[in-house]
Amino acid sequence: MLTWVDVRMPSIELDRSYLIYIDPDAGAEVRLADALQKRAQGGAIGVVTDETVAMLHWERIEAALRDRGMRVVSVVVPDGESSKTLSRAETVAENWVRGGLDRKSVVLALGGGVVGDLGGFVASVFLRGVPYVQVPTTLLAQVDSSVGGKTGVNLPSGKNLMGTFHQPLFVYADMSTLTTLSERDVSSGLAEIVKHGVIADPSLLALLEERAEDARKPIEEPVLLGELVRRSCTIKAQVVAADERETDVGQPGGGRARLNFGHTVGHALESASAHAHSAAGPLRHGEAVALGMLAAARIGVALGPGDPTLEARLEKLLPRLGLPIDLDRRLDAGVLERLNVDKKRSGARIHMVLVDRIGSTVITPVEPARLAEILLGSKPR
Ligand SMILES: NC(=O)c1ccc[n+]([C@@H]2O[C@H](COP(=O)([O-])OP(=O)(O)OC[C@H]3O[C@@H](n4cnc5c(N)ncnc54)[C@H](O)[C@@H]3O)[C@@H](O)[C@H]2O)c1
């Protein structure tokens, strides 16, 4: 059954509230096309997707759009993080201009977080900004990156260093797209659901603990997956609506910044793994977040306010979700050096998101050197 989550932004000048549709039924592309036709008001649709998603899911969506007489200009980018660049953004925009898109056009970003971040970014600056719709096709994108309006590309110096806040017209999660995901990408998305449970919803964490093995099976368990997506989006929507631009870091709980739980050390591990040569390749974003949550749990206890049960609880749950827990093996001085360039650093200190009890966060400013001391000092010898 089609359900939705309402993202209600406090009204500024424009009403920027929107719906996240979660559609687990066959024929979702028809309902997506209907929703798009209503909102596009005759404008052409500028699509961005990646090679894998184009091959697996674009044909049926394109057919549904063309059946309604909508004009479509699509651009397919290579898979993966290497497409999140300014030069790729230029290529996408150039193709849309040549295809005749104008200010009445609507952008459709069909894919995982890479395509969503890239497509949202180009939409926010194309002809000084056009509306866009997110159709997330990875679990990570459905529960996290498609919601909240953060768009962006990477720079050679680091991830997501150029970007905008641009909220979508709506988000359409067609749950059938998850059935073609690799096991590793399903697990990667589950990590962000764990995060949402840990920072804001003890009963969501308990549901994952109860049904961890089932949560890895989007084909057999579409109802469970739909429920996990809906509950995760509800949490993200509430946090984002209260602090869209992540300016409330000083507020109790940390505003939008609390969504960065697990991301400080996670980003450092992710970028270190991108430069290492391992047979498994670089860490997926969610895998890095899983390890980063373990690190944050340990740091929380060392600094005082952290929930002392959290690390052990995560160590039990994460492997059942197909996620790594080999934090100590991966930590070294090179990884911790990367904390120094974390963009969430303010002055000389990093704002660490800590969990004082499941469902509640505190932000603690801490020197990068102190983080390194805690993490390297706690490694088994
Ligand atoms: N904007 C935000 O708030 C936010 C939040 C979290 C993460 N992100 C960003 O999201 C990105 C990671 O997203 P991701 O994990 O979705 O990665 P991704 O977009 O690279 O997708 C992972 C892989 O899955 C493939 N894929 C996508 N959908 C598929 C499907 N249905 N079936 C089979 N294969 C499919 C893709 O082609 C790709 O190879 C990072 O760039 C990260 O910075 C953004």
PDBQT file of the ligand as one rigid body, heavy atoms in Angstrom, charges set to zero:
ROOT
HETATM    1  N1  LIG A 401      22.655  14.426   0.352  1.00  0.00    +0.000 N 
HETATM    2  C1  LIG A 401      22.694  13.755   1.473  1.00  0.00    +0.000 C 
HETATM    3  O1  LIG A 401      22.067  14.135   2.464  1.00  0.00    +0.000 OA
HETATM    4  C2  LIG A 401      23.501  12.488   1.559  1.00  0.00    +0.000 A 
HETATM    5  C3  LIG A 401      23.379  11.655   2.678  1.00  0.00    +0.000 A 
HETATM    6  C4  LIG A 401      24.081  10.449   2.690  1.00  0.00    +0.000 A 
HETATM    7  C5  LIG A 401      24.896  10.100   1.612  1.00  0.00    +0.000 A 
HETATM    8  N2  LIG A 401      24.996  10.950   0.549  1.00  0.00    +0.000 N 
HETATM    9  C6  LIG A 401      25.828  10.591  -0.608  1.00  0.00    +0.000 C 
HETATM   10  O2  LIG A 401      25.281   9.417  -1.203  1.00  0.00    +0.000 OA
HETATM   11  C7  LIG A 401      26.319   8.770  -1.931  1.00  0.00    +0.000 C 
HETATM   12  C8  LIG A 401      26.245   7.274  -1.684  1.00  0.00    +0.000 C 
HETATM   13  O3  LIG A 401      24.991   6.828  -2.140  1.00  0.00    +0.000 OA
HETATM   14  P1  LIG A 401      24.756   5.302  -2.567  1.00  0.00    +0.000 P 
HETATM   15  O4  LIG A 401      25.288   4.419  -1.504  1.00  0.00    +0.000 OA
HETATM   16  O5  LIG A 401      23.336   5.209  -2.958  1.00  0.00    +0.000 OA
HETATM   17  O6  LIG A 401      25.781   5.123  -3.770  1.00  0.00    +0.000 OA
HETATM   18  P2  LIG A 401      25.625   5.128  -5.357  1.00  0.00    +0.000 P 
HETATM   19  O7  LIG A 401      24.684   6.156  -5.816  1.00  0.00    +0.000 OA
HETATM   20  O8  LIG A 401      27.011   5.172  -5.884  1.00  0.00    +0.000 OA
HETATM   21  O9  LIG A 401      25.007   3.692  -5.650  1.00  0.00    +0.000 OA
HETATM   22  C9  LIG A 401      25.758   2.526  -5.352  1.00  0.00    +0.000 C 
HETATM   23  C10 LIG A 401      25.785   1.568  -6.557  1.00  0.00    +0.000 C 
HETATM   24  O10 LIG A 401      24.502   0.983  -6.700  1.00  0.00    +0.000 OA
HETATM   25  C11 LIG A 401      24.066   1.075  -8.061  1.00  0.00    +0.000 C 
HETATM   26  N3  LIG A 401      22.607   1.101  -8.008  1.00  0.00    +0.000 N 
HETATM   27  C12 LIG A 401      21.798   2.138  -7.689  1.00  0.00    +0.000 A 
HETATM   28  N4  LIG A 401      20.534   1.727  -7.661  1.00  0.00    +0.000 NA
HETATM   29  C13 LIG A 401      20.538   0.397  -7.966  1.00  0.00    +0.000 A 
HETATM   30  C14 LIG A 401      19.529  -0.589  -8.079  1.00  0.00    +0.000 A 
HETATM   31  N5  LIG A 401      18.257  -0.320  -7.795  1.00  0.00    +0.000 N 
HETATM   32  N6  LIG A 401      19.897  -1.842  -8.414  1.00  0.00    +0.000 NA
HETATM   33  C15 LIG A 401      21.206  -2.165  -8.644  1.00  0.00    +0.000 A 
HETATM   34  N7  LIG A 401      22.193  -1.274  -8.542  1.00  0.00    +0.000 NA
HETATM   35  C16 LIG A 401      21.869   0.002  -8.191  1.00  0.00    +0.000 A 
HETATM   36  C17 LIG A 401      24.713   2.307  -8.585  1.00  0.00    +0.000 C 
HETATM   37  O11 LIG A 401      24.819   2.253  -9.982  1.00  0.00    +0.000 OA
HETATM   38  C18 LIG A 401      26.078   2.265  -7.885  1.00  0.00    +0.000 C 
HETATM   39  O12 LIG A 401      26.942   1.452  -8.635  1.00  0.00    +0.000 OA
HETATM   40  C19 LIG A 401      27.627   9.383  -1.489  1.00  0.00    +0.000 C 
HETATM   41  O13 LIG A 401      28.091  10.232  -2.507  1.00  0.00    +0.000 OA
HETATM   42  C20 LIG A 401      27.229  10.213  -0.258  1.00  0.00    +0.000 C 
HETATM   43  O14 LIG A 401      28.042  11.342  -0.096  1.00  0.00    +0.000 OA
HETATM   44  C21 LIG A 401      24.313  12.122   0.500  1.00  0.00    +0.000 A 
ENDROOT
TORSDOF 0
